[in-house]
């Protein structure tokens, strides 16, 4: 029997979506399954460019349907920017290979500045390119400065005719080899300060666009390119001044959300392989899964994965319900990027400890999963950058809630147009949140939810009485340990909200919170050991350590769910 909590291509039926979305998601799954595992792995090993996948996507109008907002769709009934179905496709593409997801993800980033622009000609051009099956690229990072957009060396010199000549290079630019449109960030040579920023549209096929190389050894084409006197016409300009700066950050807000569901897809495919291998392998006369430590590792991996999915699904609702007066998504967004993707690393590591050498074999999906899962926490801002961002919301989220109308589940066929009018990328400290406690109150009868709630309440006391002082606030090493504790509370909150909406199995939920109690204790001990932790903070840290509530019968019931994954799915050869 298929596990209803995990994606399984054999049983996948996204019935909660509209007919157009259901058809395209199912068609994508069928394309990969018909292609088969041998071809999937061979293309990954040989670093083949994704021409056949992109041809399929063009034929089916997959990118055009999912990535054209209604305002640019010309009345097409199926086209819209719908975060729920975008998340579903992220999961599918991650399940079959991060290279496929990456071409899609970078197209999303490249479109961000265009859909935020008031340039009608550029928007129409982008919509037409999508309908032709083209991919897009996001020209922000540079070799010398990384994503430090304050220091861009892409220079635009006025040409005296209302346009510019752009010269400079970009680095780490996905799809830079094939993009029909590259959104490029630069600055004017004749205007100082932030008013000189410019976002403009470039074509990778133009003679003044020089592709240098793919900087990674992968099917992902993560390019270095250089513009030499590239002609930027007035109709190519997407944003100028501070609006260009805001477009860069707001595009990343949209794009980095996709990393969580890609990570989930990777973990799901790897889990089917790992559990099947472990359960069918016999050591010392019994299956590997008969050993208690193996059961614990696979169970922990399973419940962590369920938590990843629950958190991400709930975060979609806040993303889709956002508006000028509700920007809570700006906390849940770096959480999906930082917390969910690092959970993905833990899930794969737990399984890899079980299957050991099998995880290196060239005919497994797991071998590429083990490599690719590492990349997601490091894209669209490092874990540290996103933890530092989460810290900005600490006090308002934990200590100062305000009333909001409940946010419902949002699988509806709506256009998420606010994502392209987010406004100035500032004012994070003023964002307010609903009370996190009711989500925990609803499951207070579960022993480990109650145990974790004790730790969450203790964290509130820490923030109120022993939070880092002004000097400690310059010690990022200490702050990041605090950030991990805050992230755990937010993680638990949205998992519980999603559990209430979906009716998540309570055995699984309590087993998951046993893991989160251990995690909280671990981060508290880490805080205790920081060089600059005060005596009061050290005492708090040790006092916050808790032991999960052990229930052998509950753990056995959850293990039976894990055991049932053996043989539940294997990709078509």
N, C-alpha and C positions, 0 to 999 in steps of 0.2 A: 504493500500500500504506500502510495507517495506521501511524503511529509508535506502537509499543507503550508508549512512555514518557509520552505525552501523552493526556489525556482527549479523546475524539472521539465526539460523540453518535451519529454514523453507525454506529460499531462497538462502542459501550459495552455491555459485558456483565459486570457485577460478580459473576462466578461464584463468587468466594471467599466470598460471603456466603450466609446462609440464604435460603430461598425468600421469606419475608415481606419481608426487606430488599431483595432483588433486585427484587421487584415494585414496591416503593415508589420506589426510586431510578430505575428505568426509567420508571415512570409520571410521575415529576417531569420527566425529560428529555423525554418525549413531550408533556407538557402545554405546555412552552415551545416545542417545535418546531412543534406544531400551531397555536399562537398566532401564531408568525411574527415575523420581524425587524422589520417595519414597525410592528407594534403594540408590540413591546418598546421600540423607540426612541421612538415617539410618547408612550408613557406616561412614559418617562424625561424627555422634553423638557417635557411638560405638568405634571409633578409630580403625577401621578394617585396617589391612595391605592391600596393594594394589595388592594382588596376581592376582586377575582376570584381572585388567587393564594391569599388566605387562605380563600376559599370552597372552592377545590380542595383545599387542605391539610386543611380540616375534613372534607370529603367522604371523602377517602382516609385520614383519621385519621393523617396524616403526623406532625404534631408530637406527638400523643398517643402514638403507637407509639414514636417515637424518644426522647422526653423524659420518659417516665414510668419511674422506676426500678422494678425488679421488686418491691421492698418495698411499692410503692403501686399495683401493677398489678392487684390482686385476682385473681391467678392467670392473667391473660391471657398466653398463651404467647409472643406476639410483642413485648410491651412490656418494655423494659429501657433502661438508660442505657449505651450501647455507644459508646465514643469512636471506634472504628474506623469505624462507619457514620455517626456524626455528622460526622466529618472528610470522608467521602465526599460527604455532602449539602452541607457547606460549599463544597466545590470546585464542585459543580454549580450552586449558587445564585450563587456568585461568577462563574461562567462566563457566566451569563445576566444578571446585574445585581446590584450591591451593595445596591440597595434591598430586594430580596427577601431576601437574606442578612441584612440588618440587622434586619428584623422577627423573623426566626428567632433571631438572635444575642441580641437584647434579651430575648426570651422565655426563653432559656437563663439569662441573668443574673437575671431576675426569679424564676426557679424555684430558683436556688441557695440562698437563705436558707430557702425552704420545705422543700426536701428535706433540708437539714441540721437542721431543727427537730424537736424531740420532740413538737410539737403535732399530735396525730393528727387533730383536726378540720380544721386548716388544710391538712394533707397530703391528706386526703380531698377537701376542697373544690378544691384545685389539680388533683388527678387528674380530678375531674368537669369542671372548667372546660376542661381540655385535651381531654377527650373531646367537649366541645361545640364545639371549634374556636376557643376563645378564645386571645388572645395575652397576654403578661405583660410587666411592666416592672420596672426596678431603680432605685428612688428613693434614690440615694446622693449624687450631685453637687449642689452649690449654686452659685448665681451668684456669690456673694461669695467663697466658700471653695474652689470647685472640688471635688476629691475629698478634701480635708483633713477627714477624718471626726472628727478631734479637735475641730473647731471648728463642728460642726453647729449650725444655728439652727432646726432642726425641733424644737419644744419640746412635750413631753407633760406636761400638768398633770393630776394625779389628780382624778378626778371624785367621789371619796368612796364609790363603789360597786364598787370593784375594777378599774375601767377608767381611761381617760384621755380628755382632749380634746387633740387634736394641732393645732397651728397653726404654719405655716411654709411655705416654698416650696422647690421643687427645680428644677433646671435641667439641660439636656442629658439628658433622660429619654426614651429611645426608647419608642415605643408608648404614650406617656402619654395619647394621645387615645382609645385604644380598649381598654386593658388590662382584662381581667376581674379581675386581681389585680396590685397594685403593691406590691412589697416595699419598705418605706420605713424609712430609718434616721433615728433621732432620739435625743433625750436627755430624761430626766425633769427637771422643774423642782425636785423635792424631794430629789434625790440628787446629790451632788457626785462628780466624778471618773468613771473608767471604769465604775464599778458602775451609773451612771445611763443607760448606753446601752440603746436598745431598737430592735429590728427588728419591725415590725408589718405586717400585710397591710391594704391599702386597696383600695377599688373606685373606678375612675375614673368610674363612673356615679352615685356618691353625691352628693347635693345640696351637701355640704360640701367636695367636691373641685372646684376651679375650674381649668379648663384656660385658661391665659393665651394661649399661642401656640406655633406651630412656630418654633423659633429658627433653622432653616436653610431655604434655598430648595430643597426636595427632596421627593421622594416619601417619603423617610424622615421620619417624624414625630418629631422630636427636640424634646420639649416642655419648656416651662416650665409648672409647675402650682403651685397654692397650696392648702393645707388651712386651713380656717377653722373651728376648733372641731370638727374631725372626730372622731366618737366611736370610740374604740379600745376594743373589748370585750376581756375577758380571753382569749376564744377567738381574737382577732385577733393576739395577741402571739406572735411567732415565737422571739425570743431576747431575753434581758436581760443587762446587765452585760458582762463581758469576752467572753462567748460571742457577743454581737452584733457586737463588734469583729472577732472571729475569723471570723464568718460572712461579714462584708463582704470581708475579704481572701481567704478561701478561695473565695468565689464568683468573684472576679476571677481567681484561679488557674485555675478551670474555664473561665471565659468567654474569657479572652484567648488560650487555645490555639487558638480557632477562627479567629483572624485570619490565620494562616499559610495555611490551605487556601483561604480566600476569595481571598487574594492570588494563589495559584496558579491558581485558576479564571479570574480576570480576565486574567492573563498568557497563559494558553493560548488563550483566544478571540481576544485581541488579536494573538497570534502568527500564527494562521491568516490573519487579515486582512492583516497586515503583509507576511508572506512572499509571499502570493498577489499582492498589489498590486505589490511590488517586482519579483517574477520575471516578471510579465506586462507591466510598463511598459518601454518602449523609449526610451532616450536615446542620442543620437549613434550610432544604428544598432545598438545592442546592449542586451540586458536590463540593468536597473539592477543585478541581482545578478552581473553580470560584473565589476563594479568591486571591486578587492581590499578597499577599506575597508568596503564594504557587506557583503561576505562575512564579514569579521572581526566587524563589529558584530552581524550576525544570528547568527553562530556563538556569540559570547560570550553573547548573550541566551538562546540555546537551552540551552547547557550550564549557565548560571546557573539557568535554570528547572528543568532536570533535577535540579540540586543542591538547589533548594528542595523539590522533591517527595521526594527521597530522605531529606533531613534530617527533614522533617515526618512521613513514613511511619514512620521509625524512632523518632521521639519518641513517637508513638502507643503503641508497644510499652512504653516506660518509664512512660508515663502509666497504662496499663492494668495494669501489673504492680506498681504502687506499693503501699506499705503502711507501717505504723508504723516498720518497720525498713529501709525502702528509699524514701527521699524524693529520689532523684536527679532525679525529674521537676521538682523546684523549680528546677533549673538549666536543664533542657532546655525548660521552659515559657517563661520570658522570652526564651530564644533563638528560639523559634518566633515569638513576638510581635515581637521587635526585629530579629533577623537576617533571617528569611525575608521579612518585609514590606518591609524596606529593600532587599533583593535584588529584590523585585518592582518597586520604583521604578526600579532600575537596568535591569531587563529592558525595561520600557516605554520608558524614555528611550532605550535603544539602538535599539529599533525605530522610535521616533519620529524619531530622527535620520536614519533611512533613508527613511521615507515622507513626512517633512516636512509640507507643507500638507495632505496627505491625512488626517492625523491630526486635523484640525479639522472635517472635513466632517460635516454633521449626519445623514447616512444611514449612518454607520459605527458599529459597536460601539466602535471604537478611541477615538473622541472621548470617550465616557463612561469608558472604561478609563483614559485619561490623567488624567482628573479624579479618579476614585474611588480609584485606586491610591495617591494621596497621603494618603488619610484613614487607612488601616490602621496605618501606623507611629505615628499620633498618637492612637489609641484605646487604652483600657485601660492608661493609663500611657504617657508619652512614651518615645521611644527612649532619652533620657538616664536616665530613671528605671529602665528595664529594664537598661541597661548598668551602672548603679550596683549593681543587684541582682546581676548576674552577677559583679561584682568580689568579692562576699562569698564566692564559691566558689573563687576563683582558686588559692589555695595548696593547698587540699585536692585539687582536681581535677588540677592539674599535677604536684604534688610528692609527694603522700602517698596513693597509691591503696591500696585494700584489696580482698580477694577477694570476689567475688559469683558466684553461679551465673549462667551466661549467660541473658540475657533473650531468649526466642524471638520470632518474629513472632507478632502477636496479632490475627488477623482473626476469632477464634472468637466465637461468640454468647454472650458472658458479660456479666453486669451489673457495671459498674464502681462498686460501692457505696462503695469507700474514698473516693472524691472527696467524699462527703457526710459523712465522719467523719475529716477530715484532722487535726482537733485544733487546739491552739494555734498561731497563726501566728507562731512564733518559733523560735529555735535553728538558724538557717540555717548559722551558722559551724561547727556540729558535723556537718553532713551529709558523708558520705564517698562516694567514687566508685571505680569500677573503673579499672584502668590503661588509659589511652587509647592506649598504644603498640602493642598487638597489632593493632588495626585498621589501623594504618599498616604494620606489619610484613607483613601479608598481601598488601599491594600494593606492596611495596618495589621490585618489578621495573619498575614504571611510573616513568619518569624524573621526571615532575613531582610525583608523590607523594613520591618520594625528596627532591626539592628542597625541597618544603614541609616535610617532616620535619626537614630541617636548620634551617629557621626555627623550627619548634615546639620543637626541642631548645634553640635559642638563647633562646627565650622562657623556658623553664624556668630557664636560667642567669641570665637577667635577674631573674626573681622571687626566685631564691635569693641573688643577690649585689648587685643594683642596684635592687630594688623601691623604690617611693616611700616616703620616710621619714615621720615623724609630721607634720612641717610640710607636706610635699607631699600628704599624705593629705587635707588640707583644700582642695587645689586640684582641684576637680572637673574643670576643663578638661583638666588633665594626666591625671587618672585615666581619663577617658572614652577618651582615645587608647590607654591601656593596655588598657582594656576591649575595644576593637575587636580588638586582637591576640588576646586570650584567646578572644573569640567566634569568631574564625576557626579556631582549633584545635578547639574544640568542634564547630563546623560541619563541619569536615573529618572529624572522628572519626565522627560519626553517619552522614555520607554513605558512608563506607567500610564501616561496619557494615551498612548497608542494601544496599550494593553486593554484599557477600558473601552476604547472605541471598537477594537477588534475581538475582544474576548479571548485574549491570549491564555493558553494553558497555564494554570497557576503553579503546577509543579515546575515547569520550565522557568517561570518567572522567579520563583523562590530560589531555584538553583542558580539562576543568573545573579541574583542579588547576593548570594553567598560569595560568588566570585568578586562582585563589586565591593563587598565588605573587606575582603582580603586586599583588594587593590587600594582602597582608602587607607588601610592600616600600613601598607607598604609605602605609600607616598607620605604619610605622616612620619614614619621612621626616617625617610629621606630628608624631610624638612628638619627633623631633630638633628641630623648630622651636618647641616649647612654651617659653614664657617661663621656667618654673621648672625645666626639664630640666637635670640636673647634667651636668658634662663627661663623667662615666662613662656616663650614660644616653645622651648624644648619640653617644658613640663606639659604644656597643652598637647604637644604632638604625641607623647607617650600615653597620655590620658585618653587620646582619641582612638587608640588601637583597640580593636574588637576581634573576637573570634566568631566566625559564622556559626549559625545554628545547624548542627548536623542532624540529618534525618536519612537513615540508610534506605528506608522504603521509598522516600521521594527520589533519592538519587538513582535507585534501581529503576523506577518508572521512567525517569528521563533517559537513562541509559538504553532502555528498550527502544526509545525513539531513535537514538543514535544507531543502534545495532540494525534497525530496520533500513537504514540507508545503504547497507551492503547489497550491491546488485540492483539498487533502485534505478540507477541510470548509468549507462555507458555510451559514449558518443558513437554514432555510426562509424564503422571503420572507413 
